[in-house]
Amino acid sequence: MEELETVQIITERAQLTALAQKLGVRKDWHEPDEQGLTARVFGQSFDNAGFWGKGVDARMRYSGSEELHVVLYKDDMDDDCDECGRPHIEQEPIAAINLATLLAWASDPTLP
């Protein structure tokens, strides 16, 4: 799989489709955890007027009053932990998408 170097702010359906192909998830996104993916929701306002993802630091942690948005994370396997012998897993943020926009795409396939 191609290395993802920056966090992508997804604003168009085609961007999400391309990301899904790059990550190797199924078209229905069934069991994305099998590709080492997880997601977290941030924000307070349920809207899609464009007020989200502006105050991003290097780890994709948000502060302030922002619209609800989903941040996708990919497991990054490091060398084995010295103490436990298991791989150390760090979740790297790879993409963010507004939650209301994501639901709009899910309910109307004609939206871009």
Secondary structure by P-SEA (a helix, b strand, c coil): ccccccccccccaaaaaaaaaaaccccccccccccccccccccccccccccccccccccccccccccbbbbbbbbbbcccccccccbbbbbbbcccccaaaaaaaaaccccc
